[in-house]
Amino acid sequence: MSRKRTGTGTRKRKGLGPRASAVIPWGVPSARSSVMVRCSWTRGGEFESPPALTSPGTLEASGTTPQSVHRMRLGKTADDVVVAGGGLVGMAVALEAARRGLRVRVLDRSTPGAGATQAAAGMLSPLSESSDGGPFLSAGLASLRLYPGWIDALRAVSEVDPRYRRDGKLRVACAPPALRGLAGLARRAREFGLSAAPIDGEDLARLAGTRVAPPSGALLLAEDHQVDNRCLHRAVSEGARRTGVAVTPDAEVVAVVVERGRAIGVRLAGGDLLRAGAVVLAAGAWTGGIPGIPFPLPVRPVRGQMLALDARDSLPARVIESEDVYLVPRWDGRLLVGATVEEVGFDSGCTAEAGTLLRDAAIRLLPGLATAPVLDHWHGFRPGTPDAHPIIGTAPGVEGLYMATGHFRNGILLAPWTAEALGRLLAGGDGPEIPEAFLPDRFQRSPEDGRRSHAPNGG
Ligand SMILES: Cc1cc2nc3c(=O)[nH]c(=O)nc-3n(C[C@H](O)[C@H](O)[C@H](O)COP(=O)(O)OP(=O)(O)OC[C@H]3O[C@@H](n4cnc5c(N)ncnc54)[C@H](O)[C@@H]3O)c2cc1C
């Protein structure tokens, strides 16, 4: 399959070919389910535990029918696409491929959504996450533009509210040295036609909705949005299920099976071979460790820890970010405080030191948080790459093998863009063309291609 290598414009191309002739329109839930799914974490003003993600082993609940399990045991499953990894990226790709008429199965080695997806802050901030105007910024902005339509469609098909908010972000410089960064951000925003309005003290208090420690400078980035990533994952999963995607939790892919240069399926931990027309690897930070990928895939885990505070008494009206910390207000009165960036491999767990660091930084920025109780402290592994760009597209030298991984700090932002890009490759039709800088073969071309001096910031 020939591919064009540059640009992020929308193109049509041939893929596996949809099973159905037409793309399933968004917002038409299948008659299979009329269950209203809620993403509500509070009741009567009190906090509840986060909603249980699909519990391990409940195949019916996760959309896998007994019949498909039977087929799987017989080793006769003939899906068009199997997706390894049921995080936001894998699930969004699965939904898009199913919407384009393909028969899709998602395999997750544990509970779908319990990886980096549940750990994120859900900020959709392409500008503040890119220190240059390269392909990352183009894709990030394109994905941000896809968000409103994607959210509407997800709400309609899933009946889950992903809690998408467009109230912008206040970016403040607490110490004078950070003013230079703020000026650079404002300049880049202007270059890309985005608004970055300087904010003075009085306006800052009004826009923040709470007292902010006097900063050296502040900007309102109106185009920065946020979504509740856990609710979003529930919406995408439910939407996928209603569009016919089979989801199998506790199904670890232990190898990609390649025959005569073509991926013919995946091997599961129990030894079964699951055949499929195409294999998509979307296993987040774990993708590079899946055996059978015949080329270097340098995805590494980058641990991030976050806190949730009960900030119902001093909840800011929008996201506030300083040079030390970001604060993300949620609809239920929680305030997310993030995040650490730690190169510790897959060392699981949270540290008291990080908890103190995050809480202290939050209080320095919003003094009213001094009495806010800590509700939760968690960590996740971002899928990092040497150049901080995602790895999206056709695998070099193996027909039928696709990658959707390495989204590092921006997988929530880039999910709809990635889904459309992969949807186009898999099934044909419209979708963004994947820039060369994201293609999986870049690490083979030259080591320098896989390295950049300016890594995107962000979640
Ligand atoms: C603290 C923190 C804050 C963040 N904040 C933001 C933010 O504000 N905005 C933003 O855009 N991004 C943010 N991110 C990044 C974002 O969370 C990730 O980029 C995104 O979730 C990656 O999604 P994924 O589906 O690729 O990976 P994951 O969500 O990690 O999903 C991978 C899935 O693959 C499964 N899996 C692994 N191995 C196998 C296997 N062998 N077989 C089958 N399944 C397997 C796992 O069980 C998991 O469910 C943040 C991340 C962290 C940690």
The ligand as an ORCA input file, in Angstrom:
! r2SCAN-3c Opt
* xyz 0 1
  C      -0.699     11.902     35.315
  C      -1.083     11.970     33.856
  C      -1.736     13.092     33.373
  C      -2.097     13.169     32.021
  N      -2.792     14.258     31.581
  C      -3.166     14.345     30.277
  C      -3.907     15.461     29.815
  O      -4.245     16.362     30.582
  N      -4.248     15.510     28.496
  C      -3.899     14.516     27.613
  O      -4.227     14.624     26.427
  N      -3.196     13.434     28.041
  C      -2.820     13.329     29.342
  N      -2.099     12.252     29.783
  C      -1.659     11.252     28.800
  C      -2.756     10.263     28.470
  O      -3.285      9.742     29.664
  C      -2.195      9.129     27.611
  O      -1.490      9.653     26.509
  C      -3.328      8.250     27.082
  O      -4.179      7.854     28.123
  C      -2.770      7.023     26.396
  O      -3.858      6.183     26.105
  P      -3.614      4.714     25.586
  O      -4.935      4.133     25.294
  O      -2.590      4.750     24.503
  O      -2.885      3.988     26.813
  P      -3.498      3.377     28.161
  O      -4.615      4.180     28.670
  O      -2.346      3.134     29.069
  O      -4.113      2.009     27.675
  C      -3.305      0.917     27.290
  C      -4.111     -0.346     27.556
  O      -3.417     -1.452     26.984
  C      -3.584     -2.561     27.838
  N      -2.491     -3.501     27.560
  C      -1.181     -3.388     27.890
  N      -0.493     -4.445     27.439
  C      -1.379     -5.249     26.808
  C      -1.271     -6.505     26.144
  N      -0.092     -7.137     26.015
  N      -2.400     -7.066     25.642
  C      -3.606     -6.443     25.756
  N      -3.752     -5.246     26.387
  C      -2.656     -4.656     26.889
  C      -3.543     -1.971     29.236
  O      -4.180     -2.831     30.169
  C      -4.281     -0.647     29.037
  O      -5.664     -0.768     29.330
  C      -1.766     12.112     31.133
  C      -1.139     10.977     31.631
  C      -0.804     10.893     32.979
  C      -0.149      9.636     33.502
*
